[in-house]
Amino acid sequence: MPTIILGDIHGSTFWKTAVAENPDCRCVFLGDYLDGKDEIDFDAEIANFQEIVNFKKANPNNVVLLLGNHDLMYIEYEKQPLYVDNLHLFQNAYQVDNIIFTHAGIVHRWFVEDFGGSLSHNISEQLNNPADNKQHNALRQVGDKYTDTVGGIFMAGVRELYEPLQGFTQIVGHNQVSDIKDISINGGRIIFCDCLWNERYLKI
């Protein structure tokens, strides 16, 4: 099945145009559904987010809702009901063969050392089911250039992704680009897709 990948939403309704242009496609949302940058009314953002949740419920097998760093705030601190009541609809990562979808991307060193993951097992299953507090904390890790700490899958930056998970293609949002940006570097491939704000999305 063809797949369309929709970068950070941030209140944008353009996802509906992308879906209408691509019937019978799987849809992967890369997260950050709220906190629009263009002074979008918050009630309108919530209504748009509700439509996305309803879209997932109506198409459970063909719509993937990933979580982003902004979403974690609403889950953990503000307890936004749309997240809390529908948490089972969301996931941290999604994988098809050697293509991995996350909000911000996977740094090789972070996955092996900080998260303690295994390259011989399905990557997304590990990210979706952290085994202990170490892995839970690593998922939310924020990069710090002064301590050489790298960000986890919700907060990895472009600088850190120059050391991508080796042997995989990653499709990510979080780091804003004006159009789809495809980089192969250091044994991995990263496709940056946070360009829905510019009415751009990826189809594979």
C-alpha positions in Angstrom: 0.0 0.0 0.0 1.4 3.5 -0.8 2.0 5.6 2.2 1.8 9.4 2.7 3.8 10.9 5.5 2.5 14.1 7.2 5.0 16.1 9.1 4.3 18.1 12.3 0.7 19.2 12.3 0.8 22.2 14.8 -2.8 22.9 14.1 -2.6 22.8 10.3 -5.6 21.5 8.4 -3.6 20.8 5.2 -3.4 17.1 6.2 -7.0 16.8 5.0 -6.0 18.0 1.5 -3.1 15.5 1.4 -5.5 12.7 2.4 -8.0 13.7 -0.2 -5.3 13.8 -2.9 -4.2 10.3 -2.0 -7.2 7.9 -1.5 -6.4 4.3 -0.6 -3.1 5.2 1.0 -1.7 4.5 4.5 -1.2 7.7 6.4 1.6 8.3 8.9 1.4 11.4 11.1 4.8 12.3 12.6 3.3 14.1 15.7 3.1 17.5 17.3 -0.6 18.0 16.7 -1.0 21.2 18.7 0.9 24.4 19.4 0.5 26.1 16.1 3.1 28.8 15.2 0.7 31.0 13.2 -1.5 32.2 16.0 -4.1 29.5 15.2 -7.0 29.7 17.7 -6.5 26.9 20.3 -10.1 25.8 20.1 -9.6 25.4 16.3 -6.5 23.3 17.0 -8.4 21.1 19.3 -11.2 20.6 16.7 -8.6 19.8 14.1 -6.9 17.3 16.4 -10.3 15.7 17.2 -10.7 15.1 13.4 -7.3 13.4 13.3 -8.3 11.2 16.2 -11.6 10.4 14.5 -9.8 9.6 11.2 -7.6 7.1 13.1 -10.6 5.5 14.7 -12.4 5.1 11.4 -9.2 3.7 9.7 -7.4 1.8 12.5 -5.2 -0.3 10.2 -4.2 2.4 7.8 -3.5 5.4 9.9 -0.5 5.7 12.2 -0.4 8.4 14.9 3.1 9.0 16.2 3.8 11.1 19.3 6.0 14.2 19.2 7.7 16.3 22.0 4.8 18.7 22.2 2.4 15.9 22.6 4.3 14.5 25.6 3.8 17.8 27.4 0.0 17.6 27.0 0.0 13.9 28.2 2.4 14.3 31.2 1.7 17.8 32.5 -1.5 19.3 31.2 -3.5 16.1 30.9 -5.3 17.1 27.7 -8.2 14.7 27.5 -7.9 14.1 23.8 -4.5 12.5 24.4 -5.3 10.8 27.8 -8.5 9.3 26.6 -7.1 8.0 23.3 -3.5 7.2 24.3 -4.0 3.6 22.9 -4.2 5.1 19.4 -0.7 6.6 19.5 2.7 5.1 19.3 6.4 6.2 19.6 7.6 4.6 16.4 6.5 2.7 13.3 8.5 0.4 11.2 8.1 -1.3 7.8 11.1 -3.5 6.9 14.2 -1.3 7.3 12.2 2.0 7.2 11.6 3.5 10.7 9.3 6.4 11.4 9.7 8.5 14.5 9.1 12.1 15.4 12.7 13.3 15.6 14.9 10.4 14.6 17.2 7.8 16.1 20.9 8.5 16.8 22.9 5.4 16.6 24.9 6.0 19.8 21.7 7.0 21.7 20.0 3.8 20.7 22.8 1.5 21.6 24.3 3.2 24.6 21.6 5.4 26.2 18.5 3.4 25.3 20.3 0.1 25.5 18.5 -1.3 22.4 19.3 -4.3 20.3 20.0 -4.0 16.6 19.0 -7.6 16.1 15.4 -7.1 17.1 12.6 -5.0 15.6 13.5 -1.4 16.4 10.0 0.1 16.7 8.8 -2.7 19.0 11.6 -1.8 21.4 10.8 1.9 21.2 7.1 1.3 21.7 7.6 -1.0 24.7 10.4 0.4 26.9 11.5 -2.3 29.3 12.6 -0.3 32.3 13.2 3.2 33.7 16.4 3.6 31.8 14.7 3.2 28.5 11.7 5.4 29.5 14.1 8.2 30.5 16.2 7.8 27.4 13.2 8.2 25.1 12.7 11.7 26.6 16.4 12.6 26.6 17.3 16.1 25.4 20.5 16.8 23.6 23.2 19.0 25.2 26.2 20.0 23.1 28.2 20.9 26.2 28.0 17.4 27.7 27.8 15.6 24.3 24.4 14.2 25.3 22.2 13.3 22.3 18.4 13.7 22.1 16.0 10.8 22.1 13.4 10.1 19.5 11.3 13.1 20.5 14.1 15.7 20.6 17.0 14.7 18.3 18.4 17.6 16.3 20.0 17.8 12.9 23.5 17.9 14.3 22.9 14.7 16.2 21.3 12.9 13.3 24.6 13.1 11.4 25.2 9.9 13.4 22.0 8.1 12.4 21.0 4.5 13.2 23.2 2.5 10.8 21.6 0.4 8.2 18.2 1.9 8.3 16.2 4.6 6.4 14.5 7.0 8.9 11.6 9.3 8.1 11.3 12.1 10.7 9.7 15.4 11.5 10.7 17.8 14.3 13.4 19.7 12.4 11.6 22.1 10.1 12.5 22.2 6.4 10.8 24.0 3.5 10.6 20.8 1.5 11.4 17.1 1.8 15.1 16.7 2.5 16.8 13.4 2.0 20.3 12.8 3.4 22.5 9.7 3.4 25.3 9.9 5.8 27.5 7.6 8.1 25.7 4.4 7.2 22.2 5.6 7.5 19.6 7.6 5.6 17.3 10.4 7.0 14.3 11.9 5.2 13.2 15.1 6.9 9.5 15.8 6.5 8.6 18.7 8.9 7.3 20.7 6.0 3.5 20.3 6.1 3.5 24.0 7.2 4.6 24.7 3.6 2.0 22.3 2.1 4.7 19.6 1.4 4.5 16.0 2.3 6.2 12.7 1.4 4.6 9.8 -0.5 6.4 6.4 -0.8 
